[in-house]
Amino acid sequence: MELVSRTAARKGVLIVVAAVIWDFGGVITSSPFEAFNRFEEERGLPRDFIRRVNSTNPDSNAWALFERNEIDTAGFDVKFLEEATALGHAVRGADILPRLSGDVRPRMVAALAACKDVFKVGCITNNVQTGHGAGMAGTSSKAAQVAGVMAMFDVVIESSKAGVRKPDPRIYQMMCEQLAVDPADCVYLDDLGINCKPAAMLGMRAIKVGGVDQALAELSAATDLIFE
């Protein structure tokens, strides 16, 4: 059954949106790339060097293996160091992991709550089982805050548990199956274009999150909900 937003219902307009699906790190929380850039400045590394390591051999590098739970923390530390060194700078994976937890964005959480009142909501996050990752928090207070947000979703798919990670189309299809929705009736938010492309190819309305104001404006246009 198609759902109608409250705003659209007052206009008598049917909004064909059944679900809003969210990335976590860089969408619900601030981007880990901001922390990576600060680390690079501290170490005198080229800007976006960590991002370059992460994007080299993206299906088989340390990040990919870690997020699919195919290597443990020690294995990630060693493999990331090998990959970073090959690109010109010796950086241990263990030095990067503490930089992954971002700060929860209150306006995005409020938007999630508004969407949950009307639509099904899901979260697809690339993470690791050891407690690090874009959706993970490094302190007990942050962990509690993240857990509270995670509890708002109808379905959460974590790459480390599913054994598949974005941008593999299967993880988006898994979400649609678990939410019992058609991809064409979904809105998807992610801060990485590479992760938005498979969603769009499946028929979702993909929103690349570049900032809170921009994301909420596009989400409002897609759902006909009004966000503060």
N, C-alpha and C positions, 0 to 999 in steps of 0.2 A: 504493500500500500504506500502510495506517495504521501509525503508529509508536507504540510503547509506552514510557513513561518507566520508568527503572529502578525507581523507587519504586513505581509502579503495578504493574509486573510481579511484584514480590514479593507484592503483594496479590492478584494474579490479576485485576486490573481493567484494561480497555482504555481508554486515554485517546485520544480522537479529536482529536489535535493533530498536524498534519503539519509545521507551520512556525511559528516565532516571528519576527515582523517588527518591526524597531526603527526609531524616529526616532533621530537622532544628538544634535544640540544640545538640551539640556534633558532628555535621557534618559541617554545614555552620558556626556555631559559636563554640567557645570553650565549653567544657563540663561543665555543672553545678556541676558535681561530683568534679571537681577541687576546686570550691568554697566551696562545702560541707566539703572537707578535711581541708581547711583552717579554717573553722568555728569550726570543731572538735578540731583542734589544739588549737584554741583560748579558747575553753571551757573546755579543758582537757578531751574530750570524746574519746572513742576508735575510731580508724581509720575506716572509712566506716560505722559508726553507722547509719548515716542518710540513707545511701543506704540500710542497713539492715531493717530499719523501712519501707522503701518504698517497699521492696520486700516481706514483711510478709503479708500474705493474699492479694496478688496483685490485685485480682479482686474486693475486697470489702473494701479495706483500705481507709484512708483519701485521698491519692493521686488519687486512681481510681475514687472515688466519685467526687472529685474536678475537675478532668480532663474531666469527663462526665457531668459536670455542675449540679450534683445532690445535692451538698451542696455549700453554699456561703463561703466567706473568714472567717467569724466568726465561722462557723461550722467546717471548715478545721482546724482552730487554736485549737479548743477544741478537736477534734477527733485525730489530730496528737499528741497532748500532752498526751492524754490517751494511745495511742499506744506506744509512746516513753517511757513513764513511765513504762508501762508493760514490756518493754524490759530492764529496769534498769536505765534510765536517763530521767529526766523531761526536755523535749525540746518543746517549743511552736511552732506551725506551723507558727505563725506570725514572728518568728525569722528566719525561713528558706526562706520564700518567697523572700526577697530582694536579696538572693544569687543566684537566678535562671538565671538571664540574663548574657549571656556570651559575649565575644568579637567576632565580625565578622571576619572570616578568609578570607583575600583578595584572596588567591590562590584558595580557594574553590568557591568563587564567580566568579572568572575568569573562572574556569572549568565549572560552571553552565552556564555562558554566551556562552562558546564554544559549550556545549551540546545543548543549545537552538537554536543555528544556524543550527543544523542538525536534532535534534530529538525533540519530545514533551517532556516537563519537568513538573513534578508535585512535590508537597510537601505534606507529611503527617506528621502532628505534634500533639503530645499530649500537650495541653495547657489549659488554663483557661480563662474565659471571663473577669475576673477582671483586666487583663493586666499583670499578672505574668505568668511565664512559661519559658520553655527552649528557646522558640523563641521570647520572649518578652524582651524589654529593659527598664532599670530603669531611663534613662535620656532622655531628648528631643532629643539630638544629636544622641544617640544610637537608639532611636525609629525611627527617620527619616531614619537612615541607614538601619535598619531592614525592614522598610516599602518599601524602594527602592528595596531591595533584593526580598521581597515577591512579588512585582509587576512583577518580571521577570518570575514567574511560570505561566504556562498555566492554571493549576488547583491547588488550595490549599484546603486541607481538614484538618480542625481543630477539634480535639476530642470534645472540649467544644461546638461546634456548631453542629457536626454530632451526638452527643450522643453515640458515640462508640469510643473506643481508642485502640491503639496498645497494645498488639499483637492480638487483635481480627481479624480474617481473613476478616471479612466483610469490614473493612476500606480499605484494599488493593483492594478488589473487587470493592468497590465504586470508587476508583481512576481509575482503569482500565476501568470501564464503562464510567466515565466522560471524560477520554482521548480517548476513543474508540480504545483501544489497547488490545491485548491478553497478559496475564501475562507472557507467555513464551518469548515474545518479549520485555521484560522490564528488566532494571538493577535497583536495589534498594540499597540505601546506608543508613546505620543506625549504631550508635555507640553501640547499645545493641544487643547482640546475641539473646535474647528472642524475639526481634522484627524482626530480620532477618529470623528466622525459618519459620514463616508463609508465608513470601514472597517466600522463597525457595520452600516450600511445594506447593505453587500455580504455581511454574514453573519459577519464576523470577531468574535472576542471582543476588544473594544477596552478598553485600560487607559489612563486619563488619569493621567499621572505627575505627582504633586504633591510627591513626595519619594522618597528611596531606600527607606526602610522600607516605606512604603505600596505602592510599585510592586512590590517584591519579594514582599510578602505576597500581593498579587493575582496576580502571575505564578506563585507557588507554588500557589495555589488553582487556577489555570487549567491548569497542566501537571503537577501532582503531584510536582514536583521540590522539593527542599529547598535554600534558599539561606542562606548565612551573613550 
